[in-house]
């Protein structure tokens, strides 16, 4: 069976944890930040775990990650 190709767009956006879950950065923190409250911007820091519904699709996109 041939080698599987990694989805390069997904590889740049998601990382796999030691337990096998995928983490992503939060959205809506790139621009137009003046209209967003301080608390909202603070809660958008860091990473969060990908939803279970999307994790199965990501596992196929990132076979060797």
N, C-alpha and C positions, 0 to 999 in steps of 0.2 A: 504494500500500500504506500502511496506517495506521502511525502511530508505535507503537513497542513500549513497554510500560510496564516500568519498572524495579521489581524486587522490593525493596520498601523495607526489609524485614527483612534481606535479604542485603546491601543497600547499607550498612547500619549496621555490619555485622560483617566485611566483607571489603574489601580494597583491592587495586588492580591495580598491579603494579610496572611499571617502564619497559620491561622485556622482555616484558610481557604475562602474567606469572604472577600468581596470586592469593595474598595472604598473609592469615593469620588469627592471632588471639591464641590462646594455649594455654588449654585447659580445666582445671578443678579448682583454680583459684587464687582463688575468690571468698569462701568461708567455710569454717569448721571447719579452720582452718589450724594449730591447736595440735597436732593429731594427726599432722600431716605433718612429715617431717624437714626440716632446714634445707637439705640438698642437693636434696631433691625440690622444695622451694619455689623455690630458686634456678634450677633447670632449667626451671621453668614461666614464668620471666620472658620478656618479649619476644615475638617473632612467629615463625611458621614458615610454610613454603610449603604450600599446599593440595595434596593428593594428586591425581595425574593423573586418577583415576577420577571425582573430584568437580569437576575444573576445567571439564570440558565442560558440566556442568549449570550451573555458576556463570556461564559465558560466556553462556548463554541467559537467566539471571536478570538479568544486568547488561549489557545490550546496549550502553550508551553510556558505560560506565565505563572 
